[in-house]
Amino acid sequence: MAGEPDSAPQTNTVSPEFDDDSIAEIVSRLPAKSLLRFRCVRKSWRALISNPSFVKQHLSKVNTNHRFNLLVGTRPSQASVVKVDDDGDVAVTQELKYPVTSDFPDFFPVIYGSCNGLICMEFEMGNIILWNPCTREFKQLPQPELDGREYDFVSFVCFAGFGYDSTIADFKVIRATKIYEKPTTLQVFTLKTGSWRTITDFNRIREESECIILREKQGFLLNETLHWVALLSGAEYEEGTLGIVSIGLAEEKFQVMALLPCGRPAPNSPVSTSVVMVGNSLFVYHEFGIWLMKEYGVEESWTEVACISPVVLPDQHFNSMLTPLCICDNGEVLLNHRQALGVYNPEGKTFRSVTWNCEEYSPQCVAYVETLVSPLNCIGGTAQVKVENKGAKMELLSL
């Protein structure tokens, strides 16, 4: 009508509606810690986040998003969480208390390994747990028996590892133990069965190569296979030959996978040897050099990709305790040097320290991703997710 003010145009705002699958796809891209906070908002969110299919969906996203944490055992009762940003910034972001306590206050737990967000650790005398540091859930495993007797002080773990076997959709713990002068016993625990069993032909294969696993017990997981550095002295090897030995989680067979490019260590060498991973490749650290195996299992494909200058390190008297932890996107190397955490720049040959508090001279560490996977069941593995921390630039196992 003439003389009346124009009425403002009206718009109808309709909130978009999404089906359940679309919502799950969107939400699965969020960090696990954010999702855990959503569980308290409403029942429907809790139901979604606890759904086994969603847990697997979220896991597949996590294993391809290039985000990982380092858990470092800095004290007998707790660990530090170290985060590395894309630009190479490194910081200790959290202190986590272990979910169980040891009867021995000065005892540092042994880290067996990590897979899909779960970390396997032994505290003392066969007290082994699976732990999700993100959700804080943990499961205590039944104590393994050796020759009809429970694990005690006269037995010790030679080496161990943890991973996921997609052929049976189950997590496995592998450990080799020894009592006095008796043969070494290789045992396997599967989460679904909840029991341990012994691999009978392990010693025959091991004795043929006469291998000795070096330094740390933790097996490095790549392509559902565990790897360790070993000293080989069988008939076909020169004395002191270094190689990588492996156990496939599906086949459960022990074998020598490849010799190291550095050959034999120098007499009284003060430097450690380590097997590492970058993406889907094996790396090895030896005498300040980092070597890449470009083609998995092919010895001829070893290529040296970085070299660490020891003269810039804080205390050169302790170079045997030097441990590379990861390679950042900018090419810098995160190092643990005795009780010092720092970043080494290969181009500028510089070392800068990172503030932290560590009571262990050579602390164990493991790379892990933050997931919703529960150690209380077998949910959390898929056939296509074969590499733990797939996006990590480098994960180290000092051996």
N, C-alpha and C positions, 0 to 999 in steps of 0.2 A: 504494500500500500504506500502511496506517495506520502512523503513526509516522515515515514518511519525509518529509523536507522537500519542499515543493512545488517542482517544477522550474520554472525561469524559462521564460516563453513564448519560443518560437523564431520568428524572422521570417526570411524569405528575402529578401535584398536582391538585386534583379536590376537591373543597369545598363541603362538604356534604350538601345535600338538605333535608330540613325538611318540612313536611306538616304543615298546620296551627294548627292542634290539637297538634302535637308534640311541636311546638314552644310555644303554650299556656301552655302546661304542664310544660315545662322547666321554662318559665318566671314566672309562678304562684308561684314558690318557693322563689322568691326574696322578700325582705322586701318592704312594701308599699311605704316607702319614696324613695327607689331607683326607683320604678316604676313611681312615680310621676315625677321624673326628666326625665325619658324616654319620657314622653308625649311631650316634647318640641323638641325631636330629629327628628321625622318624623310623617307624618299623619297616617301611618299604625299602628305605635305604639300607638298613641293616640286612634285610633279606637279600637284596641285590649283591651287596659287598661280600656276603658269606656264601653266595652261590658258587659251587665248584666250577661251573662253566665260566663265570665271570673272573674267578681267581686265575684260571688258565689264560683267559683273554687279556687280563691285566699283565700277567707274566710275559706274554709274547711281546707286549709293547715295551715293557721294562728292559727286556734283553736286547732291544734294538735301538734304545734312545741315548746310548753313549754316556749314561750316568752311572757312577759306581762310587762306593765308599771303601776306605781301607780301615779295617779293624786291627789295631795294634795292641798287643798285650803289654801294657806299660807297668802294671802292678799285679801282684798275685790275686787280688780280688776284683780288678776292674780293667777295662780297656779304653783306649782313646779312639774316637772316630775321626779320621782325617778325610777331608774333602778337597778335591782338585778341580778348579774351575777351568772352563775352556781356554781362558787366557793365561793359564799357568799359575794363578794364585792358589796358594796352599794354606790351609788353616785347620787346626784342631777344633772341631765344632761341638764335640760332645764327649762326656765321660760316662761310660756305661758300666754298671756293676754287673758281674756275672750272676746268672740266675741261681746258682748253687754255690755253696761255700765249701772250702776244703778243710779237712781235719788238720792240715799242716799249713800254718799261716804264711810260710815263706815259699810255698810251692806254686810255681807258675803252671797253669794248665797248658796242655799240648794241643795245638790246633791241627786237626786232621785235614781240613779243607772246607770249601763252601760250594754250594750249588743252588741256584734258583732262590736265593735269599736265605737259605738255611746254612748255619755253620755247625760243623761237627767238632766237638772238643772232648778231651779226656782230662779229668781233674787228678785223680790218683787211683791206683790199683783197680783199673778197669771201670771206673766211674765215668761213663761216656754219655754225652747228651747231644741232642739236636736242638738248636736254638735259632729262633728268628729274632734278631736284635730290634727289628722294626716293630713287630707286634708284641714282643716280649714273651711270646709263648715258647715253651721248651718241653722236650720229652726226654726222660731218662731211659737209656737202653738197658736191657738185661745184661748182667755181667757175664762176659765170655768165660768159658772154662778151658783149661789147658791140661790135657792128659788126665781128665776127670777131676781136676782140682781147680779152685777159683784162682783168679789172678792175684798175685801177692808180690812181696818185695823181691823174691828170687827170680821173677820173670820180668822181662822188659820188652817194650815195643821197638822193633827194628825200623819199621816204616809203616805208614798208613795213608789212607785216602778216603774221599767221600765224593759221590756223584749220583747221577740219575741214569738208569738204564731204560731207554725208551722201548726196547723190545719186550719188556714185561711191565712197563709203566710203574717203576718202583725205584726208590732210593736205595743205595747200597753203601755200606761201610766196609772197607777192606783194611785189614791190619795183619802184620807179620810180627810174631812174638817168639821169644826164645827163653828156655829155662835151662840154666846151667850149661852143660855140654851137649844137650839134646838137640836134634835137628830143629831148624826154624819151622814154626807152624804158621800157615797162611789161613786166615779165617775171613768169612764173608757174612755180614748181617744184612738182611733185607727187611725193609720197614713193614711190608705187608704180612710176612710170616711172623715177624717179631722174634726171630731166632737166629743163632749163629750156626754156621757149618764150616767144615774144614776142606780145603782144596788139597787133594791127596798127592798130586804129581808135582807140586811146587818145588820141592827140594831137588828132584831129579833135574829139572830144567835150570834151576838156579846154580847148581853145582857144576853144570857143564860150562857155564861162563865164569864161574867163581867170582861173582860180583859182590861188592860191598857197597851198600847205599851210603852216600856221603852226608855228613852233618845232619840236616834236619829230617824229621820223619814225614813231613807233610807232602803228599803227592799232588802234582800239578795237573788239573783237569783240562783237557782239550779234546773235543769230539768224542765224548764219552769214553775217554781213555786216560788213565792216570800215568804220570811220568815222574821219574826221579833221575838224578845224576848218580852214576855208580862208577866205582873203580873196577876195571875188568882185568882178570889175570888168567883166563883159561888158555887152553892149548893154542888157540888161533889168535891170541892177542899178546902183544908185547907187555911186559910187566909195567903196571902203572898207567895203562891206557884208560882214558876217560870216555864214557859213553852214556847214552840215555836208555834206561830200561823202562818198560811200560807194562801195564795190565789193562786190557780192555774190559769194561764193565760187563759187556754182554758175554764174551767168550771166557773171561776170567783166566786168561793164559798169560803167564809171565814170559817176557821175551826182551832181547836186546834190540832196540829200535834203530839206533844209529850211533856212530862214534862222533865225538865232539871235534870241531875244527881245530881246536887248540892242541890236540894230541895228548901227550903226556905232560903232567904238571912239572914245572922246574923243581929241582931238589930244594926242600925246605921253603917252598913258595909261601909267602906270607899272605897270599890273596885267596879268597874263597871262589868257589865255582857255583853257579846258579842256573837253573832252568826257568825260563820266563816265557810269556806269551804277549804278542801284540795282535789284536784282532783274532784272526784264525790261523796264526802262525806261531811257531816255537822260536824263542830267542834263548840264547845262553850267554851268561856273563862269566868271564874268566880273565884274570890278570888285567883288569881295567878295560877290557874290550867287550863290546856287546855285539853278538853275531845273530843274524837272522837265517832261519831255514826257510828259504823261499818256497820250496815244494816239500810238503810234509812227508817225512820218512826217507828223503833222498839226501844222502850225505854230501853229494857234490854241489848241492844248492846253498850250502852255508856261505853267507856274505857278511863281512864286518860292516856295521852301520854306525857305530859310535865308539868313542874312546874317552875315558875319564882321566884327567890329569891329576895325579895324587898330590902334587905339590900345593894345591889350593885347599886341600881338605884340612879340617880343624886340627886333627892330631894324627900325624902320619905313622905313629907307633902302633896304631890299631887298625891298619888297613885290612887285616884279615877279617874284621867285623863289618866291612863295607858291604852294604846290601842295597842294590837298586830296587825301588818299590814300584815305580811306574814311570812311563814316558808321557809327558803332557802333549797337548795338541801343538804347542809351539816348539816342540823338540827338546825342551828341558827335561832333565831326569831328576825325579824325586828320590833322594838317598837317605838311608839310615846309616849313620857312621858312629858306631859305638852307641852312646846315648844321645847323639845329636841328630836332629831331623833337619834336612836342608834340601835346597834345589841347586842342581849343577847345570850350568849353561855350557854345552859342548862348543859352541862357536866362540864365545868370549872367554871360555875356560875360567869361569867364576863360580863361587859357591856362596849362597846366602842361607842363613839359618832361619828355621821356623820355630817359633816359641812353643814349647811343650814341656811336660814334666814326666820323665820316664825313670823308673827304678831298675830296669833290666838293661844290661850292657848290650845284649844282642836280642832284642824282642822279636817274637814271632808276629807275623802279620798275615792277613788274608784279605783279598778283595771280595766284596759282596754287593749285591743289589738289594734295594728295599722293595719287598714284595708282600703279598698277603698270604703266601703259602704257609700252611700250618704244619708243624712237625708232628702233630697228633694224628695225622692221616696221610694218605698217599697222594692227595690232590696237589697238583702243582707241577706237573711235567707234561710235555707234549713231544711228539716225535720230532717236530721241526726245531725244538729248542734243545740243541745239543751242546752249545758252548756257554758255560757260565761266564757272566760278565762279558758278553760278546762285544760290547762297544768299548770296553776298556782298552786304552792304548797299550798298556803292558801290565801284566800281573806277575809277581815274582814268587818263586819258591826257592829259598836259599838252601843249598845242599852241600 
